[in-house]
Amino acid sequence: MSVHATKELQAYWKENLVIIIVHLAIWFFVSFFCGIMVVDQLDAYMIGGFPLGFWFANQGSMVTFVILIWTYVYMMNKLDIKYDVHEG
């Protein structure tokens, strides 16, 4: 493996880790912070007839997780194309 290929591989994995860390941080914030830590403060607001804290604990974390999956796939596809490691 050439030095250029090694540096490119390192850059790819560095960007990959940033994408993963950002997605995990968002998931942690929504599921733990909004669903557990500040649920009482969020319950002061209503969404669809339910307290916002309850919604985050039950539906919000799942909806956020699905959105994070979509954005992760989109961002990784762009990254794969950028470094020419994409399929097909």
N, C-alpha and C positions, 0 to 999 in steps of 0.2 A: 504494500500500500504506500502510495507516495505521501509526501509531507502535505501537499495541497489537499489531497483526499482526506487525510487525517484531520486537518484543520476544519474542513468543510463538515465532516462528520461530527466534530466537537461543537461546531456552531449549530448544527441541526439539533443535537441533543440539548444544548443550552436553551434554544428557543422552545423545544418540546417541553422541557421542565418548567419554563415560565408559564406556558399555557396550562399545564397540569396544576401548578401551584395556585394560579389565579382561580381556576375552576374549583379546586378544593376549598379555597378560602371563601368563595361565594357560597358554596354548599354548606360549609361550617357556619357561616354567619346566618344564613336563612334557617337552617335546621336547628342549630343549638342556640344561637343568640336570640333570634326572633321567636322561635318555638318554645324556648324554655326560660331564658334569662329575663327577657323584657315582656313576657306574655301579659302580665298584669297591666302594664302601661299601654300595650297595643289593644287590649280589650276595651279601651275607652272609645275606640273607633269600630264601626260596623262595616262589613262587606257581605253583600247578599243576605242580609238579615242575621248574620253571625258575628260575634266579636272577632276582630282582626287577629288577636293572639291565638284564638281557637282555630281560625282558618289557617294561619301559618303552621301551627302544630299538626294539623290534619291534612290539609290540601296543599298549602303553599309550598311546603318542602318537596312534595312529590312533583308539583307543576314545575318548580324551579329545577329539580333534578332532570326532568325530561328536557327542559330548555337548555340546560347545561350539556346534556348529551348531544343535542343538535349543534350547539355552538362549538363543542369540542370537535365533532366530526368535520364541520365546515372549516374550522381553523387548521386542523391537521391536514385536510386535503389541500388547502392553500400552501401549507408548509412543505408538504411532500412535492407539490409542483415546483415550488421555489427551489428546492434542492434536487430536483429531478430524481426522486425516489418513488414517484407515484406509480400506481398500477395502470397498465394500458396506456 
